[in-house]
């Protein structure tokens, strides 16, 4: 009698556990499926549509007006006179990545020292990275304004000549790189966090053995923060390749002096939304896919090369 009662209770407990597991699985599936549906609607489907459009001739936002063009758009891209200029400008703009990382590492290393007010300095350095790109670009347009900008006004009062930051192709990209450098607060914070996690015992042991501060940094500290450096390299490079808003705002006459603002991502934007009648969405989608393949290859190469310099031990 007692055994049958115990068996009945155990069966009830098992049923409750199975129901609880089913409910937990259903809740987990419901939470996981929402982002997946969002990816399908706003990621996968637009990506497939852009692939289809890249093989068509489309000069309108009405996709029903598209006509099949085969690989014509991909062939036409390499005949565009501005494509080489856009590639060169993109490579120049990507110089902001190593420049930002080197300067950010230097500042982060300084902030690990016992400096008064370093927490306030870190906050000030981080603020630009959370500000709107549009607001920052407009502010720097005012600073770099060729006639009445802050810098040129100061130079005039000092009896020096004005610098055509935004109107001369020689100064345009260096000015853009300066703006990018000013927005490196996130790199500084992450690098300082990585530097703070380096074992102080290892550094002290090396210094007791006669190692200088420089050797300690390059032989111990730098190898131990390479995972953070690799992460920042990948994310910053992807961000640089996709940047459009800054170029769109600070460009003179839409493309900058001598098309100096025409990076690949901005070129795609102008093809699709500015020069729709002459170039069109088919050409823009074709360039998008070529650029995407290039980004995948660069990322793959970075991951392959990371095995030689990134230390996860």
Secondary structure as GFF3:
##gff-version 3
##sequence-region A 1 313
A	DSSP	alpha_helix	2	39	.	.	.	ID=ss1
A	DSSP	pi_helix	40	44	.	.	.	ID=ss2
A	DSSP	alpha_helix	45	53	.	.	.	ID=ss3
A	DSSP	beta_strand	56	57	.	.	.	ID=ss4
A	DSSP	three_ten_helix	63	65	.	.	.	ID=ss5
A	DSSP	beta_strand	67	68	.	.	.	ID=ss6
A	DSSP	alpha_helix	72	77	.	.	.	ID=ss7
A	DSSP	alpha_helix	83	111	.	.	.	ID=ss8
A	DSSP	alpha_helix	118	130	.	.	.	ID=ss9
A	DSSP	alpha_helix	133	143	.	.	.	ID=ss10
A	DSSP	alpha_helix	150	157	.	.	.	ID=ss11
A	DSSP	alpha_helix	169	182	.	.	.	ID=ss12
A	DSSP	alpha_helix	185	196	.	.	.	ID=ss13
A	DSSP	alpha_helix	200	208	.	.	.	ID=ss14
A	DSSP	alpha_helix	213	216	.	.	.	ID=ss15
A	DSSP	pi_helix	217	221	.	.	.	ID=ss16
A	DSSP	alpha_helix	222	224	.	.	.	ID=ss17
A	DSSP	alpha_helix	226	242	.	.	.	ID=ss18
A	DSSP	alpha_helix	245	250	.	.	.	ID=ss19
A	DSSP	three_ten_helix	252	254	.	.	.	ID=ss20
A	DSSP	three_ten_helix	257	259	.	.	.	ID=ss21
A	DSSP	alpha_helix	264	273	.	.	.	ID=ss22
A	DSSP	alpha_helix	280	309	.	.	.	ID=ss23
###
